[in-house]
């Protein structure tokens, strides 16, 4: 497989993951994803932002989230985010420290 085809396939797989998370599974909360998998939609939007920045495209955190979510963070939270109980919040603190803080 040539590099261009590989890149196109990887991009298609990313778009399908994005669709799955943004359309098919709105019921899955970011905190649950982080606690179980060590990443969430916010991580994906940050990776998108970082990739843009590495290519000389200026993009801040909120612009990265809008690009991934298709809406502002505030709008997403209002539409889809639910409250997390104390156990989920405590697990998130651990997962965030293990998966994001040391790698950001």
C-alpha positions in Angstrom: 0.0 0.0 0.0 1.4 3.4 -0.9 1.7 6.2 1.7 -1.2 8.3 0.2 -3.6 5.4 0.3 -2.6 4.6 3.8 -3.1 8.3 4.9 -6.6 8.3 3.2 -7.6 5.1 4.9 -6.4 6.4 8.3 -8.3 9.6 7.7 -11.4 7.7 6.8 -11.1 5.6 10.0 -10.7 8.8 12.1 -13.8 10.3 10.5 -15.8 7.2 11.2 -14.6 7.2 14.9 -15.6 10.8 15.1 -19.0 10.1 13.6 -19.5 7.2 16.1 -18.7 9.4 19.1 -20.5 12.5 17.9 -23.6 10.9 16.3 -24.0 7.3 17.2 -23.0 7.3 20.9 -24.0 10.6 22.4 -25.0 8.6 25.5 -21.4 7.8 26.3 -19.9 10.5 28.5 -16.4 11.8 28.2 -15.7 10.9 31.8 -16.7 7.3 31.2 -14.4 7.1 28.1 -11.5 8.6 30.1 -12.1 6.3 33.0 -12.3 3.2 30.9 -10.0 3.9 27.9 -7.7 6.7 29.0 -8.9 9.1 26.3 -12.1 10.9 25.4 -13.5 13.3 22.8 -11.5 16.1 24.4 -8.3 14.2 23.9 -9.2 13.6 20.2 -9.9 17.3 19.8 -6.5 18.1 21.5 -4.7 15.7 19.2 -6.4 17.4 16.2 -5.3 20.8 17.5 -1.7 19.6 18.1 -1.5 18.1 14.6 -2.6 21.4 13.2 -0.1 23.3 15.3 2.7 21.0 14.2 1.9 21.9 10.6 2.0 25.6 11.3 -1.7 26.1 11.6 -2.7 28.3 14.5 -5.4 26.6 16.5 -6.2 27.0 20.2 -7.9 24.4 22.4 -11.5 25.8 21.8 -11.0 25.9 18.0 -9.8 22.3 18.1 -12.9 21.3 20.1 -15.2 23.1 17.6 -13.4 21.4 14.7 -13.9 18.0 16.4 -17.3 18.4 18.1 -18.9 20.6 15.4 -19.9 23.0 18.1 -18.5 25.0 21.1 -17.7 23.2 24.3 -20.5 25.1 26.1 -23.0 24.0 23.5 -21.9 20.3 23.8 -22.0 20.4 27.6 -25.5 21.9 27.5 -26.9 19.4 25.1 -25.1 16.1 26.1 -23.1 16.2 29.3 -24.6 14.8 32.4 -23.5 15.1 36.0 -20.9 12.6 37.2 -21.0 11.1 40.7 -18.2 11.3 43.2 -16.8 7.9 42.2 -16.6 8.8 38.6 -14.9 12.1 39.4 -12.4 10.4 41.6 -11.6 7.8 38.9 -11.3 10.6 36.4 -8.7 12.4 38.5 -6.6 9.2 38.4 -7.2 8.5 34.7 -6.4 12.1 33.7 -3.2 12.1 35.7 -2.1 8.8 34.2 -3.1 9.5 30.6 -3.0 13.3 30.0 -1.1 15.3 32.6 2.2 13.6 32.1 1.9 13.5 28.3 0.6 17.0 27.6 
